[in-house]
Amino acid sequence: MHFTDSPLSRRALAGLLLAAAVPATPALAAPRVLRGTVAYRERMALPPGAVVEVKLLDVSLADAPSRTIAETRVSGRRIPARWTLRFDSRRIEPRHSYALQARILDGDRLLFITTERHSVFTGGPDKTDIWVQRVSGDDRPPAAAPSPIGSWRLASLGSKDVPGSIVTTLAIAADGKVSGRGGCNGFGGNATLKGRTIRFSRMVSTMMACAPDTMAQERGFLDGLAKVRRWDIHRGSGLLALLDSRGRPVMVLTAQ
C-alpha cells in the first residue's frame, strides 16, 4: 500500500493507526433489580429442603412458550420467602409483555405454583408479592419441620456415649412443658423455644437414691439442661443436639 506524502494522506494514515490501537469496548450493561415475596394461604409447614423458584418471563406470544429472562431460587424455610431477581434491562422490549412465575418444589415434586398473572413493566405498580396455590391432587402431607418437641432418649452427654443400661429420657410438649426421668428420678419443668433457641427452667425432681453411676448420669444430665441455649436436629439421623451458648454439644438425644 502506498500513501502520497500529503497532509490528507498523513491524516488518513494516523486515523487508521489510531483505530487499530484502540480496542472496541462492549456496550455497558444496564442492570435492573426486582424484589418481592412468595407466600401461600394454607396453614402448613414446608418440608425442610423445599425451594422457592421465581422466574421473570416474556409472555408476549400466546401460541409460543414463554421465554425466561431471569430466575432465582431461595430457601423455603421461611414463608413469606423474600427473593431478588437481577437482569439486564436491555433484554426488556417496550412492546412485549412480562410476568413473574413462582413455584415451590420439594426435590422434583411440585408443591405450589402461581395460578394468576403477576404482570410487571406495565406502567403501573409491579406485582412482585406473589401468592401461590397448592397443586391439585397432591394429597401427601409435607414432612414436618424439624423441632425439639417430642420424646427423646439421651445418647451422649458431653463427648461421651451413655451406657444403654441407664435410661435417661426427655419429653418436650408443644406448650413448653418438660418431663422425663434422669435415670433414677422423675423430673419436670418448662422450656422456652424461639426459633433455634431453647432455654430450660430449673427442673424439679423426686429424691430417690440409686446406684452411683446412675446418679452421676442424672446429675450431669440435669446440670447440662441448665447450660443449653440452642438446638439442632441432624436431618440424616434425626438426632437432637442441645448446644451451649458457644454452639458446643451439651448432650445428644435420639427420638423415642
Beta strands, then each sheet from edge to edge (+ up, - down):
strand 1: 31-39
strand 2: 51-58
strand 3: 67-75
strand 4: 81-88
strand 5: 98-106
strand 6: 109-113
strand 7: 118-120
strand 8: 129-131
strand 9: 133-134
strand 10: 150-157
strand 11: 160-161
strand 12: 169-172
strand 13: 177-181
strand 14: 186-194
strand 15: 197-200
strand 16: 204-205
strand 17: 230-233
strand 18: 240-243
strand 19: 249-255
sheet 1: 4+ 1- 8-
sheet 2: 3+ 2- 5+ 6- 9+
sheet 3: 3+ 2- 5+ 7-
sheet 4: 11+ 10- 12+ 13- 14+ 15-
sheet 5: 11+ 10- 19+ 18- 17+
sheet 6: 11+ 10- 12+ 13- 14+ 16-
end
